[in-house]
Amino acid sequence: MNKLELYLNVIHFCYYKAHYKLHLLTNKINPFRLIHKLPFQKRRYEKLGIDIQKEIDSVFGNKNFGMSVTVAGGILLGLLFFLIFGVVGLIHKLFNTDNLGTIYFIIFGILSGIVCYVFVFKNDKYIKYFDKFDKWTRDEKRKYCWFTFIATIIVFCLWILSF
């Protein structure tokens, strides 16, 4: 097992869980949920035989095509972009005084997309990791969430230093 692949999937999993838990938390204060409690809506859902809240939760929690997986993948892609931009920008800043050109942003985006695809998304590797990570103990989950948080802070600090 490749360490880079493991860490990228850990970060992806932690952002997936954080987004899904945020969804569940906002369910408690979401005023739009009141629409589903209107009598004509309730009758419609009963006629269709669905529990609308379970359907909405499955849209967010689906590991294959859910909203939380999509958001977590976007965050991971952005984080890699900022990491590559920060490292290259800092090196460029140390040896040169001019700014990076626009072509570099395109290259960084393509490079971060390739890295995410190869190590996380290709053949749905992340699902195998998600199944493994779901079995973590509470302490392991906490440890890796802190790892993700600190890695994110380091990436953004590196990115800011590159200016």
Secondary structure, DSSP 8 states (H G I E B T S, - for coil): --HHHHHHHHHHHHHHHHHHHHHHHHHTT-GGGGGGGSHHHHHHHHHHT--HHHHHHHHHH-TTT-HHHHHHHHHHHHHHHHHHHHHHHHHHHHH-SS---HHHHHHHHHHHHHHHIIIIIGGGHHHHHHHHHTT--HHHHHHHHHHHHHHHHHHHHHHHHT-
